[in-house]
Amino acid sequence: MPNPNLKENKLKRALLVPFRGIVRTLFPAFYVKEQYKYITHHKCNLKNPIRYTEKLQYLRLFVYPKDNLVSKCASRDGAREYLKELGYEDLLIPSFGVFDKFDDIDFDALPNSFVLKCTHACAFNLIVKDKSKLDIKKARKQFNKWLKTNYGNKTLEKHYSSITPRIIVEKYIGEIDSLPVEYKIHVFNGVARSMYVVTGRGQDIRYNNYYIDWKEFDGSQFNGWKKKEDGVPIPSNWDEMVKIAENLAKKFPFVRVDLYNINGKIYFGEMTFTPAKGTLILDDDKCDFEMGEWLDISKYLKH
């Protein structure tokens, strides 16, 4: 969605767009610093990062692209393997298969509702609530385009680049008239500190930010998103959800673990290592520093 807090210089953008691909390829660190400054209006200090968003840029550029486990867990199919290895297979949304090409999918064999997801990218998804209304030709064109896209190169989140582009088909776990609530848990050095809850997806979407103890953390709201004013109830098995997120995240300096909770049944969504590429405009700038204190990347810094 458009970010109302992004103060764009449209002339500057128009002048730079033709050269963006070249700069991104030849000077990735320079590109990331300029992108960060353009969006957040903060200078990005990569030598001594203090802010949470600065530290995400450092991980994005210098750490996560070299970590094979990050790439595995950032992929849709690799993350499923990782959960099985840790004994969390029961959290996986039932799958109808992983396919190299769109035309390999036997749609006649699928149920009426399902979800198509590319394995190698974020947001390359198609939610199908009624198969009879699916435009196969349009979907094929879209997925063929997505499968040819090197998402890691496009976004300079290189940990995606080594993922084999495929399509996973999963069971649709929402109601027909509403998508399930998402619980996005932020884990810093193995400790869950904060999260946000996404409600009203596909209708009137809202984002409520909390500390992990469910105390409001409104200042960490970002990118102009609006919250549900009457709040979101805490799940009865919240402690279990937090424990799951921490167990999945313990090998990484930072990762956001997305979970669902359907009538008390916990499902795994995905693991995101650089949310919004780390270019987040927080409602309260102080929260950027507060979250930065939670994230220790000292052992990764080049001296």
C-alpha positions in Angstrom: 0.0 0.0 0.0 1.2 3.6 -0.5 3.2 5.0 2.4 1.7 8.4 3.5 4.9 9.0 5.5 7.2 8.7 2.5 8.2 12.2 1.4 9.4 11.5 -2.2 11.3 13.9 -4.4 9.6 12.8 -7.7 12.0 14.7 -9.9 15.0 13.1 -8.2 13.4 9.8 -8.5 12.7 10.2 -12.2 16.3 11.2 -12.8 17.8 8.3 -10.9 15.5 5.4 -12.0 17.3 4.8 -15.4 20.6 4.3 -13.6 19.2 2.3 -10.6 20.0 -1.1 -11.9 23.6 -0.3 -12.7 24.2 1.3 -9.4 22.5 -1.5 -7.6 24.7 -4.1 -9.3 28.1 -2.3 -9.2 27.8 -0.4 -5.9 25.4 -2.3 -3.6 26.5 -0.7 -0.3 26.2 2.8 -1.8 22.8 1.9 -3.3 21.5 0.6 0.1 22.7 3.7 1.9 21.1 6.0 -0.6 17.9 4.0 -0.6 17.8 4.1 3.2 18.4 7.8 3.3 15.8 8.5 0.6 13.1 6.6 2.3 13.8 7.2 6.0 15.6 10.6 5.8 18.3 9.2 8.1 21.9 8.8 7.2 22.9 5.1 7.3 25.9 4.4 9.4 27.3 1.0 8.3 30.5 1.3 10.2 28.9 1.7 13.6 25.2 1.0 13.2 23.1 2.0 16.2 19.5 2.0 14.9 17.5 -1.2 14.4 16.9 -0.2 10.8 20.7 0.5 10.3 21.6 -2.9 11.7 19.1 -4.5 9.4 20.9 -2.9 6.5 24.2 -4.3 7.7 22.8 -7.8 8.0 21.1 -7.3 4.6 24.4 -6.5 2.9 27.2 -8.3 4.7 25.8 -11.2 6.8 22.6 -12.8 5.5 23.8 -13.3 1.9 26.6 -15.5 3.2 24.4 -17.6 5.5 23.0 -20.7 3.7 20.6 -21.4 6.6 19.1 -17.9 6.2 18.5 -18.6 2.5 17.0 -21.9 3.4 14.6 -20.5 5.9 13.7 -17.5 3.7 12.5 -19.9 1.1 9.0 -21.4 1.3 10.1 -25.0 0.8 13.3 -24.7 2.7 11.6 -23.3 5.8 9.3 -26.3 5.8 12.3 -28.6 5.9 13.8 -26.6 8.7 10.7 -26.9 10.8 10.6 -30.7 10.2 14.3 -30.9 11.4 13.4 -29.1 14.6 10.3 -31.3 15.2 7.7 -28.7 14.3 6.2 -30.5 11.3 2.7 -30.2 13.0 2.9 -26.4 12.5 3.1 -26.7 8.7 0.1 -25.7 6.6 -0.8 -28.8 4.6 0.8 -28.7 1.1 -0.5 -30.1 -2.2 3.0 -30.1 -3.7 6.0 -28.0 -4.9 6.2 -27.4 -8.7 9.0 -26.2 -11.0 6.5 -24.7 -13.5 3.0 -23.4 -13.4 1.9 -25.9 -16.0 3.0 -28.8 -13.8 0.1 -28.0 -11.4 -2.9 -30.2 -11.8 -5.7 -27.8 -10.9 -8.4 -30.4 -11.3 -6.8 -32.3 -8.4 -6.8 -29.3 -6.1 -9.7 -28.4 -3.7 -11.9 -25.4 -4.3 -9.7 -23.1 -2.1 -5.9 -23.0 -1.9 -2.9 -20.6 -2.0 -0.1 -20.5 -4.6 3.3 -19.1 -3.4 6.6 -18.7 -5.1 9.4 -20.2 -3.0 12.0 -17.6 -3.7 10.4 -14.2 -2.9 8.2 -12.2 -0.6 4.6 -11.4 -1.7 4.7 -13.4 -4.9 1.4 -15.2 -3.8 -2.1 -15.8 -5.1 -4.9 -16.7 -2.8 -7.6 -18.7 -4.5 -10.9 -18.8 -2.5 -13.0 -20.2 -5.4 -11.3 -22.3 -8.0 -14.1 -21.8 -10.5 -13.3 -18.1 -10.6 -9.5 -18.5 -11.2 -8.3 -17.0 -14.4 -5.7 -19.7 -15.3 -4.3 -17.7 -18.2 -3.8 -14.6 -16.1 -2.3 -16.6 -13.2 0.1 -18.5 -15.6 1.4 -15.2 -17.0 1.9 -13.7 -13.5 3.7 -16.8 -12.1 5.9 -17.2 -15.2 7.0 -13.6 -14.7 7.6 -14.1 -11.0 9.6 -17.4 -11.6 11.9 -15.5 -13.9 12.5 -12.7 -11.4 15.7 -12.8 -9.4 14.0 -11.3 -6.3 17.3 -11.0 -4.3 18.9 -9.0 -7.1 15.8 -6.8 -7.5 15.6 -5.9 -3.8 19.2 -6.3 -2.9 18.2 -8.9 -0.3 20.8 -11.4 -1.7 19.8 -14.2 0.7 16.9 -14.8 -1.7 19.1 -15.1 -4.8 20.3 -18.6 -4.1 16.7 -20.0 -3.7 15.4 -22.1 -6.5 12.3 -20.5 -7.9 9.4 -22.9 -7.7 5.7 -22.8 -6.7 4.3 -24.3 -3.6 0.6 -25.0 -3.3 -0.8 -24.9 0.3 -4.2 -25.4 1.9 -6.2 -22.2 2.4 -6.7 -21.9 6.2 -8.8 -18.8 6.4 -12.6 -18.4 6.3 -14.1 -17.8 2.8 -15.0 -14.2 3.8 -11.8 -13.4 5.8 -8.1 -14.2 5.9 -6.6 -15.5 9.1 -5.0 -13.1 11.7 -1.2 -13.0 11.5 1.1 -12.8 14.5 4.5 -11.4 13.4 7.0 -12.0 16.2 10.3 -10.2 16.2 13.2 -12.2 17.7 16.4 -10.5 18.5 19.4 -12.7 19.3 17.1 -15.5 20.2 14.8 -13.5 22.4 11.3 -12.4 21.3 10.9 -8.7 22.1 8.0 -7.3 20.1 5.5 -8.1 17.4 2.6 -6.9 15.5 -0.7 -8.4 14.7 -2.4 -8.1 11.3 -6.2 -8.2 11.2 -8.8 -7.5 8.5 -6.6 -8.7 5.6 -8.4 -8.3 2.3 -11.0 -6.0 3.9 -10.0 -3.3 6.3 -6.5 -4.2 7.2 -5.1 -3.1 10.6 -1.7 -3.5 12.3 -1.4 -3.5 16.1 2.1 -3.3 17.6 3.0 -4.7 21.0 5.9 -5.6 23.2 6.1 -9.4 23.6 4.1 -9.1 26.9 1.2 -7.6 25.0 1.9 -4.0 26.2 1.2 -1.5 23.5 4.3 -0.5 21.4 2.6 2.1 19.2 5.8 4.0 18.4 7.1 1.0 16.5 4.2 1.2 14.1 5.7 1.9 10.7 5.0 3.0 7.1 1.8 4.8 7.9 -0.2 1.8 8.9 -3.3 2.1 11.0 -4.1 0.1 14.1 -7.3 -1.5 15.3 -8.4 0.9 18.0 -10.1 -1.6 20.3 -6.9 -3.7 20.2 -6.5 -7.5 19.6 -7.1 -10.2 22.3 -4.1 -12.2 23.4 -4.3 -15.9 22.4 -4.7 -18.3 25.3 -1.6 -20.2 24.0 0.5 -17.1 23.4 3.4 -18.4 25.6 3.6 -21.4 23.3 3.7 -19.2 20.2 6.5 -17.1 21.7 8.5 -20.3 22.6 8.1 -21.6 19.0 9.3 -18.3 17.5 12.4 -18.2 19.8 13.2 -21.9 19.0 13.0 -21.2 15.3 15.0 -18.0 15.5 17.8 -19.0 17.9 20.4 -19.5 15.2 20.0 -16.0 13.8 20.8 -12.4 15.0 17.4 -11.3 13.9 14.3 -12.8 12.2 10.6 -12.1 12.2 8.6 -15.3 12.6 5.1 -15.2 11.3 2.5 -17.5 12.9 -1.3 -18.1 12.6 -3.6 -19.3 15.4 -6.8 -20.9 14.1 -9.0 -21.8 17.0 -6.0 -22.6 19.2 -4.2 -24.5 16.4 -0.8 -22.8 15.7 0.4 -22.7 12.1 3.7 -21.5 10.7 3.7 -18.8 8.0 7.2 -17.7 7.1 10.5 -16.3 8.4 11.5 -12.8 7.2 15.0 -11.6 7.9 14.9 -8.1 6.5 11.3 -6.8 6.8 10.6 -4.2 4.2 14.3 -4.3 3.4 14.8 -2.6 6.7 13.8 0.8 5.3 11.1 1.4 7.9 9.6 4.8 8.8 8.7 4.3 12.5 6.0 6.5 14.1 8.3 7.3 16.9 12.0 7.6 16.0 13.0 6.7 19.5 11.8 3.1 18.9 14.4 2.7 16.2 17.1 3.2 18.9 15.2 1.1 21.5 15.0 -1.9 19.1 18.6 -1.3 18.0 19.6 -1.9 21.6 17.9 -5.3 21.5 19.9 -6.4 18.4 23.6 -7.2 19.0 25.5 -7.7 15.8 28.9 -6.8 17.2 30.5 -10.1 16.3 29.6 -9.5 12.6 31.0 -6.0 12.4 34.2 -5.4 10.4 36.9 -3.6 12.4 
